[in-house]
Amino acid sequence: MSALEDEVHARLLSDPSNTVPGQGQIAALVRRADPLLGADGVARAVVGVASRVVGLGALDPLLG
């Protein structure tokens, strides 16, 4: 996991609403944390964060 993914993950965990974030919400947080990151980097970070939040973390890509 990257430092960017760690930062976005921590922000999501600190959200008091306790709702499952959508990819759009995760992407917005990624872009806010690193506004110069390209589209491919944003997409990779979104997948990484989403797998930690709603999936099986590092195992997610291996399973499907």
TITIMI-304464 format. One record per residue (C-alpha): residue number from 1; x, z, y. Coordinates in pm, 1 decimal, padded with zeros to 6 digits. Each point is the difference from the previous one (the first is absolute). Layout:
% residues N
R pos        x        z        y
R NUM        X        Z        Y
...
***
This chain:
% residues 64
R pos        x        z        y
R   1  00000.0  00000.0  00000.0
R   2  00116.6 -00075.8  00348.1
R   3  00012.6  00232.0  00297.2
R   4 -00274.3 -00209.5  00161.2
R   5 -00227.0  00045.1 -00301.3
R   6  00076.4  00372.8 -00000.4
R   7 -00093.8  00024.9  00368.9
R   8 -00327.7 -00188.8 -00040.7
R   9 -00085.9  00196.6 -00314.4
R  10  00059.0  00328.1  00186.3
R  11 -00226.0 -00114.3  00284.9
R  12 -00276.4 -00082.0 -00244.4
R  13  00033.6  00336.6 -00169.8
R  14 -00026.2  00176.9  00335.1
R  15 -00329.2 -00178.0  00080.9
R  16 -00271.5  00268.3 -00006.1
R  17 -00272.8 -00247.7 -00100.4
R  18  00123.6 -00009.1 -00363.2
R  19 -00132.4 -00353.7 -00043.3
R  20  00167.9 -00261.6 -00217.2
R  21  00167.0 -00242.8  00241.0
R  22 -00053.6 -00372.7 -00023.3
R  23  00281.8 -00251.5  00013.3
R  24 -00085.7 -00078.9  00362.3
R  25  00042.8  00363.3  00102.4
R  26  00329.1  00025.0 -00186.9
R  27  00123.1 -00325.8  00154.4
R  28 -00085.7  00127.4  00349.1
R  29  00201.3  00317.3 -00060.9
R  30  00293.0 -00204.7 -00134.3
R  31 -00005.1 -00225.3  00307.4
R  32 -00021.9  00302.5  00229.7
R  33  00298.9  00159.5 -00172.8
R  34  00207.4 -00321.5  00001.0
R  35 -00137.9 -00257.3  00245.2
R  36  00284.5 -00247.1 -00064.9
R  37 -00056.1 -00017.6 -00375.8
R  38 -00100.8 -00346.4 -00122.2
R  39 -00314.0 -00083.9 -00193.3
R  40  00176.4  00012.4 -00338.5
R  41  00145.1  00343.2  00076.0
R  42 -00338.1  00129.6  00111.9
R  43 -00159.9 -00130.6 -00318.7
R  44  00266.0  00164.8 -00219.9
R  45 -00036.4  00330.0  00184.6
R  46 -00380.1 -00011.9 -00030.1
R  47  00026.4 -00052.3 -00376.3
R  48  00251.3  00283.8 -00028.8
R  49 -00205.6  00245.1  00202.3
R  50 -00328.8 -00099.0 -00163.5
R  51  00145.1  00050.4 -00346.0
R  52  00107.4  00351.4  00097.8
R  53 -00332.9  00087.7  00161.2
R  54 -00253.6 -00149.7 -00240.9
R  55  00201.8 -00116.3 -00298.4
R  56  00264.7  00121.0 -00233.6
R  57  00289.9 -00019.3  00241.8
R  58  00310.8 -00172.2 -00133.9
R  59 -00177.1 -00074.3 -00329.6
R  60 -00270.5 -00211.3  00165.7
R  61  00197.0 -00329.0  00015.7
R  62  00109.4  00039.0 -00362.1
R  63 -00354.8  00037.4 -00124.1
R  64 -00166.3 -00287.4  00162.7
***
